[in-house]
């Protein structure tokens, strides 16, 4: 296809040409960054928790009368829950991955360190590995006889007494790699307070935090052998077959109520709900971005249809002359398709520069990573496709112009 | 003349229904999407206390030790106030009105046999709270400073809670068993919940909370009631009791009516901090003491989610693309009418007439686009209301936003039509007539 006549024609419509290119460039910039933002959100939503999500249910309760011995009460409740048919394992935990309400500790690699190395989630509760379905990749799980009641630990810490420390603990693989890169974490010591030392006895593959805002630190977790005792911030976790979850929830609530009719059940849900609740903002934002991009492509397409129609009707006579001079319908069709391709390509070139600038601005204001190069072709392909699609109708109408038009005066 | 131009415009639009439809659709989509986002932002940054917010201020002191380091993601302890500071500011009585407050959830055991015990969220406050914020009462009233001093077990219920507990009967004078203590109901507030709940601690959920009861702060401290929100202690080994001088947990608001009062109060905060520093309690410069007005506090607390902000930029970018699109389409449309314009010019129409004629045509497209835009925005807001976010329920378009949408559409299309109209009316008549 000869480009020169196309370029010559376009030079006669500079203003409209520039407007169209500007529109395509802006759409291109927004689409490149928009698709990137969507992918970011989707990645965030895909964050692994490390637990058997489909097999867990959570029940949270608040006692109206504080029990005389909250530790004994927790053990009684756990024993009750273990009897429920279909329950494979039970545990009490102070938090769950993506649960929102979190408990975290500042980790130090020496007791005299002035500033903590990092902040990590503290999971308290017996039998968590088995109940949550965590994967132990090194060392051993925590033994029941290693567990200590929370009041004992709190008193020891308040008195500055280091009796009972170092306590054994499990860490997540991500935390182990961050604290002791290229080393065997088993047997290593860390401190959560100057007198509170812990020895790593096992490593779990993955365990996400309850407040996993930042993807980089989302997997820094520790499991500490402390019994928290029954109170409103603890939850009972029950592992069961996916199909039995609702039944188990109903049976567990009934059993807990039977044991203490005055207590209030504040939460009862399958783990799926926790996850979908935690990532609802990401889902909503991804949805909004998708609709903006679709609308943008639609509007750009509409603009191209309108202008192409205008050009076709303006050039009916020339098209007729070309047809009369021997151009085939295909030639005319290709003419308009090539013209559109040329304009869109020019727009995309400007759009790439804009996209890059927009990405820099977003990085500055929204803590986003750099726009990877892979997203530039995405925007280009989308616009080429919408351009060709939009011009097809007007181009077909142009191709249908009969040669006889050339002989008419107006 | 206007009627004639309107006629011409309608005629011209009818002649090219596809192009006209495209333009209306382009404006409608752009305006609709942008207005959806703008409405969300508008309702979120709206004044929670219209007419009163200009007089409301919140003082903030800095009692932190010099070597205190704040972790990146933890709340700022100076956002809240310690008990001794709050009591000192209350006693000093330097503002027109002042109140200290904090939120809490308490177990409520209803007297009615058919209601199970439940947890209810409310506010512990000092006596001025009701007058300070202008809380409307349905019955009864708040408590007095004397009740504060005596830790009187009195409570004010919200209308919703009163109805739940006592049905249509009078609640005032009844007893409520709250947090394992008996309280005498002395007032029932009308439905009242500022949005956002600016006086609550920022770690609470700001957009869905409403206080269902109010009781004296002194009672909450005496009975060691549970407190919602952030409690930041900064001394290791401190007992972290509610009355500790080393733990902040209270919110404090004052009413200041004139700029002179504001300046005087600001000075008072600095003097107070200097005095505390002289006593050895504060370590940081007294000028760290701050006084925020209500809207300034909302901005300081970033009460607009980041996502909404990004959505606004998306909406504006989108609107801009649509504007460019409209300019291009109108330009194409008007330039094509070179022949018609030339005939009118040759017959004596002035440039101004052509300009007005084309302007009216653009405005007509704008009105149609605006109506479509309002419809699309209503659809968008409806879909946002389906979201589970706290702020989603507030996404309603008010009259000013509705008129704003229409005005924006007309303005956008008239502006977009200016360039094409200007170009079209500069076509030399003779040239076009010959060329045609």
HADDOCK unambig.tbl for C-alpha pairs under 7 A between the chains (distance, minus, plus):
assign (segid A and resid 16 and name CA) (segid B and resid 328 and name CA) 5.63 0.50 0.50
assign (segid A and resid 19 and name CA) (segid B and resid 324 and name CA) 6.30 0.50 0.50
assign (segid A and resid 19 and name CA) (segid B and resid 328 and name CA) 5.86 0.50 0.50
assign (segid A and resid 20 and name CA) (segid B and resid 328 and name CA) 6.79 0.50 0.50
assign (segid A and resid 23 and name CA) (segid B and resid 321 and name CA) 5.62 0.50 0.50
assign (segid A and resid 23 and name CA) (segid B and resid 324 and name CA) 6.08 0.50 0.50
assign (segid A and resid 23 and name CA) (segid B and resid 325 and name CA) 6.51 0.50 0.50
assign (segid A and resid 26 and name CA) (segid B and resid 321 and name CA) 6.55 0.50 0.50
assign (segid A and resid 27 and name CA) (segid B and resid 321 and name CA) 6.99 0.50 0.50
assign (segid A and resid 158 and name CA) (segid B and resid 237 and name CA) 6.57 0.50 0.50
assign (segid A and resid 296 and name CA) (segid B and resid 318 and name CA) 6.87 0.50 0.50
assign (segid A and resid 299 and name CA) (segid B and resid 26 and name CA) 5.72 0.50 0.50
assign (segid A and resid 299 and name CA) (segid B and resid 322 and name CA) 6.93 0.50 0.50
assign (segid A and resid 302 and name CA) (segid B and resid 22 and name CA) 6.14 0.50 0.50
assign (segid A and resid 303 and name CA) (segid B and resid 325 and name CA) 5.72 0.50 0.50
assign (segid A and resid 303 and name CA) (segid B and resid 329 and name CA) 6.77 0.50 0.50
assign (segid A and resid 306 and name CA) (segid B and resid 19 and name CA) 5.76 0.50 0.50
assign (segid A and resid 306 and name CA) (segid B and resid 22 and name CA) 6.89 0.50 0.50
assign (segid A and resid 306 and name CA) (segid B and resid 329 and name CA) 6.44 0.50 0.50
assign (segid A and resid 307 and name CA) (segid B and resid 329 and name CA) 6.36 0.50 0.50
assign (segid A and resid 307 and name CA) (segid B and resid 332 and name CA) 6.64 0.50 0.50
assign (segid A and resid 310 and name CA) (segid B and resid 332 and name CA) 6.42 0.50 0.50
assign (segid A and resid 410 and name CA) (segid B and resid 436 and name CA) 6.97 0.50 0.50
